[in-house]
Amino acid sequence: MLKILYQVGGSISIGLAMTGLFLPVLPTTPFVLLAIFLFGKSQPEKVNEIIHHPKLGPFVQDYLDPQGIPMKSKIKALIVLWMSILISVIFFIPLIAIKILILSIASMVSVYILSRPTKI
């Protein structure tokens, strides 16, 4: 039963990652990494397919590359992150406590992205 849940979660994650290729407010890399984790628990052969996929593979390879993440990718990730967070906080979230929580999480994600090695 758990294996089936991992497979379903992996499939949903891949679907969201593919959607993120076309929608700038939906991040691709986190969903690809989540799919790799979930398929690693249920269908290891799918992990290899994702890593070698022409569109999704580069996201994983950039993340796993010990040289780091390209600066262009970091900048794009931060711009999309903060645009979506600010739009959400300004227009859709009424509670101050939730706004503070979301802004805090976005700040931590930004620090994490910036702390990864940068490939030049």
Residue pairs with C-beta under 8 A, 6 or more apart in sequence:
2 41
3 41
3 42
4 42
6 38
6 39
6 41
6 42
6 43
7 38
7 39
7 42
7 43
9 34
9 38
10 34
10 35
10 38
10 39
10 42
10 43
10 46
11 35
13 31
13 32
13 34
13 35
13 38
14 31
14 32
14 35
14 50
14 56
16 26
16 31
17 28
17 29
17 31
17 32
17 35
17 56
17 59
18 55
18 56
19 26
20 26
20 27
20 28
20 31
21 28
21 55
24 80
24 83
25 80
25 83
25 84
25 87
27 77
27 80
27 81
28 56
28 59
29 59
29 60
29 62
29 63
29 77
32 50
32 56
32 59
32 60
33 60
33 63
35 46
35 50
36 47
36 50
36 51
36 60
39 46
39 47
39 50
40 47
50 56
50 57
50 60
51 57
51 60
51 61
62 69
62 70
62 73
62 119
63 69
65 119
66 117
67 117
67 119
68 116
68 117
68 118
68 119
69 113
69 116
69 117
69 118
69 119
70 118
70 119
71 118
71 119
71 120
74 113
74 114
74 116
74 118
77 113
78 110
78 113
78 114
81 106
81 109
81 110
81 113
82 106
82 110
85 102
85 103
85 106
88 102
89 99
89 102
89 103
93 99
93 102
